[in-house]
Amino acid sequence: MKKIKLKVPATVANLVCGFDILGMAVHEPYDEMEFRLLDTPDIIIKHTDAFGLPEEPSGNVAGIVLLKIQEYFNLKTGFEVIIHKHIKPGSGLGSSAASAAGAAFGANLLLGNKLTKEEMVHFAMFGEELASGVRHADNIAPCIYGGITLVKSTNPIDIIPLSCPDLFATAVHPQVEVKTSDARQILKKNITLKSAVEQWGNIAGLIAGIQKNDISLIGRSLNDVIIEPIRSILIPKFDDIKEMCLQLGALGGGISGSGPSIFMLSEQKETAEKIAQMMKSVYDKIEIESFVYVSKINPAGIQIIEEK
């Protein structure tokens, strides 16, 4: 195999209460990545978007992943990657994770499937470290595994795929900037035992609800008493939107990753689409451009759309 094209999905990290350990793949938006195996050891990165991302491999999220894989296998060959990025950087929808996970996934295919999924996560985390300064896997894992994943540990890597409930996700991306590094810096360094116990209960309840397909339990568990109260101040109209979503019938939701995107889960597509319309109208009224996506949870993660 010399050439391959991938469809790499957006992801929702944290799932409200599962900071850095829970993540979910969705269908929209997604990036497309084209890979070509080179006879020379060069790493060539090309972007077709207007986001101005660096193309020098050591400074590019996909490039650093490929350099680490090349070094690990002592390769005499290289890679050319063309990235058609539709997941806007800084959206909170796993833009950097898509590039990093896509790079690990694509390189693995071109090299004849030498890597396990855990190893692909390991290499992709170098991209996340470059992007945010932290080697986290809550976006990368669902991108590679599909569906909903629990990152039990990143050292050693221990990823647990969870069940995939038949739910719809609505996400709105208001065009304001929230950098992941900034969103991490404002978090409290210490929390009370009472808050920790409440959060543990929500995480356990959410995982149990997902595994048992208990929709009511999922809804009751989508509550964050530690991260969201702090990060939500960075997102215009967050509290109003969340309250209106619940009134429209959403199970629950919150900040997608570090924001500024907001996501909500619903049982019915009709409810998810009503929520999307409301989200868009709220931001239209305050003259903030926004993009809204409605999709089911994506059970497949990265998909191959062309190979030669």
Secondary structure, DSSP 8 states (H G I E B T S, - for coil): --EEEEEEEEEEESTTT-TTTEEEEEEEEEEEEEEEEESSS-EEEEE-SSS----SGGGSHHHHHHHHHHHHHT-S-EEEEEEE--S-TTSSS-HHHHHHHHHHHHHHHHTTS-S-HHHHHHHHHHHHHHHHSS---TTHHHHHH-SEEEEEEETTEEEEE----S-EEEEEEES----HHHHHHTS-S---HHHHHHHHHHHHHHHHHHHHT-HHHHHHH---SSSHHHHGGGSTTHHHHHHHHHHTT--EEEE-TTSS-EEEEESSHHHHHHHHHHHHHHHHHTT--EEEEEEEB-SS-SEEEEE-
